[in-house]
């Protein structure tokens, strides 16, 4: 085998090894909140409106709970939020100071 072929094979092997040694996580400048809205008896609340308002930015994100009471607000700017939950027939609920942080996500998944 010629010297240039050996170098080429070494370079490819080194490149593959380096690529596999990098942690399989990518950073995003976004985060998310998710949860389930329950009533005082533990039953799920369908159709509740969730509003997240940035405490420092005023950015507003909204969603509605599913038929199982679940909700998710993806792709939120990182920061501190005040979360309100309202639904017909229920008292409005608010939680202040909810921190949304950067979310790590895998670059790829193995089969």
SEKEFI-536186 format. One record per residue: x, y, z of N, C-alpha, C in turn; residue in one letter. Coordinates in Angstrom, 2 decimals. Atoms other than C-alpha are relative to their C-alpha. Layout:
<<X; Y; Z>; <X; Y; Z>; <X; Y; Z>; 'A'>
...
***
This chain:
<<0.86; -1.18; 0.00>; <0.00; 0.00; 0.00>; <0.89; 1.23; 0.00>; 'X'>
<<-0.79; -1.22; 0.11>; <1.34; 3.42; -0.92>; <-0.20; 0.88; 1.22>; 'X'>
<<0.05; -0.90; -1.15>; <2.07; 6.04; 1.65>; <-1.23; 0.92; -0.04>; 'X'>
<<1.15; -0.90; 0.11>; <-0.67; 8.36; 0.33>; <-1.31; -0.74; 0.29>; 'X'>
<<1.19; 0.79; -0.30>; <-3.26; 5.55; 0.56>; <-0.12; -0.22; 1.50>; 'X'>
<<0.02; 0.20; -1.46>; <-2.24; 4.85; 4.17>; <-0.47; 1.28; 0.70>; 'X'>
<<0.40; -1.26; -0.61>; <-2.57; 8.54; 5.04>; <-1.49; 0.24; -0.21>; 'X'>
<<1.41; -0.19; 0.30>; <-5.96; 8.70; 3.33>; <-0.87; -0.88; 0.91>; 'X'>
<<0.76; 0.90; -0.87>; <-7.22; 5.65; 5.27>; <0.08; 0.47; 1.45>; 'X'>
<<-0.15; -0.50; -1.36>; <-5.82; 7.06; 8.53>; <-0.88; 1.23; 0.21>; 'X'>
<<0.79; -1.22; -0.11>; <-7.47; 10.41; 7.87>; <-1.49; -0.32; 0.11>; 'X'>
<<1.41; 0.39; -0.05>; <-10.85; 8.79; 7.21>; <-0.32; -0.64; 1.34>; 'X'>
<<0.21; 0.67; -1.29>; <-10.52; 6.58; 10.31>; <0.01; 1.02; 1.14>; 'X'>
<<-0.08; -1.03; -1.04>; <-9.49; 9.57; 12.46>; <-1.23; 0.89; -0.02>; 'X'>
<<1.18; -0.84; 0.13>; <-12.36; 11.65; 11.12>; <-1.24; -0.71; 0.55>; 'X'>
<<1.12; 0.77; -0.53>; <-14.87; 8.89; 11.88>; <0.08; -0.12; 1.52>; 'X'>
<<-0.17; 0.13; -1.45>; <-13.43; 8.36; 15.36>; <-0.31; 1.31; 0.71>; 'X'>
<<0.27; -1.30; -0.59>; <-13.56; 12.08; 16.11>; <-1.50; 0.28; -0.02>; 'X'>
<<1.44; -0.25; 0.12>; <-17.13; 12.33; 14.85>; <-0.81; -0.81; 0.99>; 'X'>
<<0.73; 0.85; -0.93>; <-18.25; 9.45; 17.04>; <0.28; 0.37; 1.45>; 'X'>
<<-0.33; -0.34; -1.38>; <-16.54; 10.85; 20.13>; <-0.68; 1.28; 0.47>; 'X'>
<<0.71; -1.23; -0.37>; <-18.49; 14.13; 20.07>; <-1.33; -0.38; 0.64>; 'X'>
<<1.30; 0.31; -0.61>; <-21.46; 14.04; 22.45>; <-1.12; 0.23; -1.00>; 'X'>
<<1.10; -0.05; 0.97>; <-24.65; 13.46; 20.51>; <-1.10; 0.94; 0.45>; 'X'>
<<0.98; -0.98; -0.44>; <-26.35; 16.58; 21.81>; <0.23; 1.31; -0.73>; 'X'>
<<-0.09; -1.31; 0.61>; <-27.10; 19.83; 20.09>; <-0.72; 0.99; 0.90>; 'X'>
<<0.66; -0.99; -0.83>; <-27.95; 23.01; 21.88>; <-0.94; 0.84; -0.83>; 'X'>
<<0.96; -0.90; 0.61>; <-30.87; 25.20; 21.07>; <-0.13; 1.18; 0.95>; 'X'>
<<0.23; -1.14; -0.89>; <-31.66; 28.65; 22.41>; <-1.46; 0.05; 0.44>; 'X'>
<<1.41; 0.08; -0.34>; <-35.20; 27.49; 23.10>; <-0.26; -1.08; 1.04>; 'X'>
<<0.42; 0.99; -0.97>; <-37.00; 25.54; 25.78>; <-1.49; -0.27; -0.17>; 'X'>
<<1.42; 0.34; 0.09>; <-40.49; 24.22; 26.45>; <-0.57; -0.22; 1.39>; 'X'>
<<0.69; 0.42; -1.21>; <-43.06; 23.69; 29.14>; <-1.08; -0.99; -0.42>; 'X'>
<<1.02; 1.00; 0.28>; <-45.48; 20.78; 29.33>; <-0.57; -0.48; 1.32>; 'X'>
<<0.61; 0.51; -1.22>; <-47.87; 19.29; 31.83>; <-1.41; -0.48; -0.25>; 'X'>
<<1.39; 0.43; 0.04>; <-51.38; 18.17; 32.62>; <-0.79; 0.86; 0.97>; 'X'>
<<0.86; -0.82; -0.86>; <-54.16; 20.35; 34.02>; <-1.02; -0.93; 0.66>; 'X'>
<<0.91; 0.84; -0.79>; <-56.12; 18.63; 36.80>; <-0.91; 0.88; 0.85>; 'X'>
<<0.88; -0.72; -0.92>; <-59.12; 19.77; 38.82>; <0.30; -0.45; 1.43>; 'X'>
<<-0.30; 0.29; -1.41>; <-59.24; 19.58; 42.62>; <-0.23; -1.46; 0.38>; 'X'>
<<0.22; 1.43; -0.30>; <-60.48; 15.97; 42.50>; <0.97; -0.91; -0.75>; 'X'>
<<-0.99; 0.79; 0.75>; <-57.63; 14.87; 40.21>; <-0.43; -0.34; -1.41>; 'X'>
<<0.47; 0.23; 1.38>; <-59.71; 14.77; 37.01>; <0.68; 0.94; -0.97>; 'X'>
<<-0.64; -0.85; 1.01>; <-58.21; 16.12; 33.81>; <-0.97; 1.06; -0.50>; 'X'>
<<0.80; -1.11; 0.49>; <-59.44; 19.43; 32.41>; <0.27; 0.19; -1.49>; 'X'>
<<-0.10; -0.14; 1.45>; <-60.03; 19.45; 28.66>; <-0.33; 1.42; -0.41>; 'X'>
<<0.30; -1.31; 0.56>; <-59.92; 22.72; 26.72>; <0.40; 1.18; 0.85>; 'X'>
<<-0.49; -1.12; -0.81>; <-58.17; 24.82; 29.39>; <1.01; 0.80; -0.82>; 'X'>
<<-0.97; -0.84; 0.70>; <-56.23; 27.78; 28.03>; <1.21; 0.24; 0.89>; 'X'>
<<-1.26; -0.23; -0.70>; <-52.58; 27.97; 29.09>; <0.66; 1.20; -0.67>; 'X'>
<<-0.69; -1.18; 0.52>; <-50.88; 31.35; 28.70>; <1.30; 0.19; 0.78>; 'X'>
<<-1.31; -0.26; -0.60>; <-47.17; 31.86; 29.35>; <0.45; 1.39; -0.45>; 'X'>
<<-0.41; -1.37; 0.30>; <-46.09; 35.51; 29.57>; <1.38; 0.24; 0.58>; 'X'>
<<-1.37; -0.28; -0.44>; <-42.42; 36.46; 29.74>; <0.02; 1.10; 1.03>; 'X'>
<<-0.02; -0.99; -1.09>; <-41.84; 38.27; 33.04>; <0.84; 1.21; -0.37>; 'X'>
<<-0.89; -1.11; 0.36>; <-39.04; 40.37; 31.54>; <-0.19; 0.49; -1.42>; 'X'>
<<0.10; -0.35; 1.42>; <-39.91; 40.36; 27.84>; <-1.41; 0.31; -0.46>; 'X'>
<<1.38; -0.18; 0.43>; <-43.69; 40.33; 27.64>; <-0.41; -0.95; -1.12>; 'X'>
<<0.33; 0.99; 1.05>; <-43.51; 37.52; 25.05>; <-1.13; -0.88; 0.50>; 'X'>
<<1.17; 0.78; -0.39>; <-46.77; 35.56; 25.07>; <-0.09; -1.26; -0.86>; 'X'>
<<0.22; 1.30; 0.66>; <-47.27; 31.88; 24.21>; <-1.29; -0.57; 0.56>; 'X'>
<<1.28; 0.56; -0.45>; <-50.66; 30.18; 24.33>; <-0.21; -1.39; -0.60>; 'X'>
<<0.43; 1.30; 0.50>; <-52.04; 26.67; 23.96>; <-1.27; -0.41; 0.74>; 'X'>
<<1.21; 0.56; -0.59>; <-55.13; 24.64; 24.83>; <0.28; -1.45; 0.39>; 'X'>
<<-0.21; 1.38; -0.42>; <-55.17; 21.38; 26.78>; <-0.78; -0.97; -0.90>; 'X'>
<<0.63; 1.05; 0.81>; <-56.03; 18.16; 24.95>; <-1.15; -0.64; 0.76>; 'X'>
<<1.11; 0.71; -0.67>; <-58.88; 15.80; 25.78>; <0.47; -0.78; 1.22>; 'X'>
<<-0.54; 0.65; -1.21>; <-56.55; 14.22; 28.36>; <0.56; 1.02; 0.99>; 'X'>
<<-0.49; -1.06; -0.88>; <-55.72; 17.60; 29.95>; <1.45; 0.37; -0.21>; 'X'>
<<-1.43; -0.24; 0.25>; <-52.20; 17.57; 28.52>; <0.21; 1.27; -0.84>; 'X'>
<<-0.36; -1.17; 0.81>; <-50.49; 20.65; 27.10>; <1.51; 0.03; -0.18>; 'X'>
<<-1.42; -0.23; 0.24>; <-47.13; 21.60; 25.64>; <0.15; 1.30; -0.76>; 'X'>
<<-0.36; -1.21; 0.74>; <-45.66; 24.92; 24.58>; <1.48; -0.16; -0.37>; 'X'>
<<-1.38; 0.18; 0.44>; <-42.51; 24.22; 22.53>; <0.61; 1.31; -0.50>; 'X'>
<<-0.73; -1.10; 0.65>; <-39.87; 26.61; 21.16>; <-0.19; 1.35; 0.69>; 'X'>
<<0.10; -1.25; -0.76>; <-40.10; 29.20; 23.94>; <1.38; 0.61; 0.18>; 'X'>
<<-1.24; -0.68; -0.33>; <-37.42; 31.82; 24.44>; <0.34; -0.35; 1.46>; 'X'>
<<-0.37; 0.26; -1.39>; <-35.42; 31.04; 27.57>; <-0.30; 1.24; 0.83>; 'X'>
<<0.31; -1.11; -0.87>; <-36.36; 33.17; 30.54>; <-0.98; -0.40; 1.09>; 'X'>
<<0.94; 0.20; -1.09>; <-38.80; 33.56; 33.40>; <-1.40; 0.35; -0.50>; 'X'>
<<1.37; -0.16; 0.48>; <-42.54; 33.21; 32.76>; <-1.00; -0.04; 1.13>; 'X'>
<<1.17; 0.12; -0.85>; <-45.83; 33.73; 34.53>; <-1.01; -0.81; -0.80>; 'X'>
<<0.90; 0.91; 0.69>; <-48.21; 30.92; 33.63>; <-1.40; 0.14; 0.59>; 'X'>
<<1.39; -0.03; -0.46>; <-52.00; 31.29; 33.81>; <-0.76; -1.13; -0.70>; 'X'>
<<0.87; 1.07; 0.51>; <-54.56; 28.52; 33.35>; <-1.43; 0.44; 0.25>; 'X'>
<<1.41; -0.36; -0.16>; <-58.20; 29.31; 32.70>; <-0.86; -0.98; -0.80>; 'X'>
<<0.97; 0.89; 0.65>; <-61.18; 27.13; 31.82>; <-1.39; 0.37; 0.50>; 'X'>
<<1.37; -0.31; -0.42>; <-64.95; 27.69; 31.87>; <-0.40; -0.85; 1.21>; 'X'>
<<0.45; 0.71; -1.20>; <-66.38; 26.78; 35.28>; <1.06; -0.19; 1.06>; 'X'>
<<-1.11; 0.14; -0.96>; <-62.99; 26.95; 37.03>; <0.57; 1.36; 0.32>; 'X'>
<<-0.70; -1.22; -0.41>; <-61.18; 29.66; 38.96>; <1.33; 0.06; -0.76>; 'X'>
<<-1.28; -0.19; 0.70>; <-58.21; 31.10; 37.05>; <1.14; -0.28; 0.97>; 'X'>
<<-1.17; 0.34; -0.81>; <-54.88; 29.80; 38.34>; <1.24; 0.64; -0.61>; 'X'>
<<-1.24; -0.61; 0.50>; <-51.50; 31.53; 38.08>; <1.19; -0.50; 0.81>; 'X'>
<<-1.27; 0.35; -0.64>; <-47.96; 30.42; 38.79>; <1.05; 0.94; -0.57>; 'X'>
<<-1.00; -0.98; 0.44>; <-45.21; 33.04; 38.66>; <1.40; -0.57; 0.17>; 'X'>
<<-1.41; 0.35; -0.15>; <-41.48; 32.68; 38.22>; <0.40; -1.36; -0.57>; 'X'>
<<-0.36; 1.28; 0.63>; <-41.46; 29.56; 36.03>; <1.18; 0.25; -0.93>; 'X'>
<<-1.22; -0.20; 0.79>; <-37.97; 29.28; 34.52>; <0.03; -0.99; -1.15>; 'X'>
<<-0.18; 0.83; 1.19>; <-37.61; 27.99; 30.97>; <1.47; 0.08; -0.37>; 'X'>
<<-1.43; 0.07; 0.29>; <-34.08; 26.82; 30.26>; <0.25; -0.61; -1.37>; 'X'>
<<-0.39; 0.58; 1.29>; <-32.19; 25.70; 27.17>; <-0.23; -1.49; 0.03>; 'X'>
<<0.29; 1.42; 0.13>; <-33.26; 22.29; 25.99>; <1.09; -0.66; -0.83>; 'X'>
<<-0.94; 0.78; 0.78>; <-30.67; 19.74; 24.87>; <-0.78; -1.06; -0.75>; 'X'>
<<0.68; 1.03; 0.79>; <-31.76; 17.43; 22.09>; <1.03; -0.83; -0.74>; 'X'>
<<-0.96; 0.85; 0.71>; <-30.05; 14.48; 20.43>; <0.14; 0.41; -1.45>; 'X'>
<<-0.24; -0.24; 1.41>; <-28.45; 15.02; 17.05>; <-0.54; -1.14; -0.84>; 'X'>
<<0.51; 1.17; 0.68>; <-29.36; 11.52; 16.04>; <-0.32; -1.07; 1.02>; 'X'>
<<0.30; 1.12; -0.87>; <-30.77; 8.38; 17.52>; <0.47; -1.27; -0.67>; 'X'>
<<-0.47; 1.25; 0.57>; <-29.40; 4.92; 17.08>; <-1.17; -0.97; -0.11>; 'X'>
<<1.12; 0.93; 0.21>; <-31.67; 2.22; 15.71>; <-0.08; -1.09; 1.04>; 'X'>
***
